[in-house]
Amino acid sequence: MKTRLRDMREDNDLTQQKCSEIAFISKNSYIRYENGERVPPLDVMITLAKYYNVSLDYLSGLTNKKDKYW
């Protein structure tokens, strides 16, 4: 998951600070999620998946298909 979070952020030309603001979390928390030090809670994952317009499965690394299911 950590690689996917970083890849999505970089693909969208976002900073870690901007991603933390999008997810309504602290920058330090986002950095820990991106580095794989912590697992992001479901509400944060949903927020980021909606922002990136991808499925939770894609964002979590369970699939390589970006299609969303909602």
N, C-alpha and C positions, 0 to 999 in steps of 0.2 A: 504494500500500500504506500509505503514512504516514497518509493520511486514514482508512482503514479501521481501522487500529490505534487511532487516537485515538477514532474513533466508537464502536468496540466497548468501549473502556475507559470512556468517558463514559456510554454506554448502560447499563453495569453498575455505575455509581457507584463506580468504582475509582480509586485514585490511581496515579500512575506508580510510586511505591514499591511498592505492592501488586502491580502487574503484573510488576515486576522480580523480586519474590519468587516469584511463581507460575512464572515462566520460569527461575528459578535463575540470574539474571544481575544485574549491577550496575545501579543506577538510572541511572547515566550512559549505559550501553549501551542501556538501554531508551529513554531520551530521544532518543538518536541515531537509533534505528530509527524512532521515532514522528515525528521531524522530517525523516526522509528523508535523513539524513546518511550512514547506513550501511544495508546490506541485512541483515536478520536471518538467521542460519543456519537451515537446515532444522529442526534439533531444537528451536529456539526457536519456530518457526512451528507445528510439530506440537503442542507443549505448549500454546500459546495457542489453537490451533484446537480442541483437545480440551476445554480449559477453557471456551471460549465455545460449544462444541457446534456448530461450523460447519465447513464444508469448507475445505481449504487454498486452493482456488480462490477462495472468497468472501473469506477473510482477505487474500489477496494482491491482490484487486481484479480477478481474471480473470472473475468472474461476479457477478451480483447475487442468485443463488440461494444461500440459506444452507444448504441440505441438505448433510449430510455423506455421504460415500460409504463409510465403513468400518463 
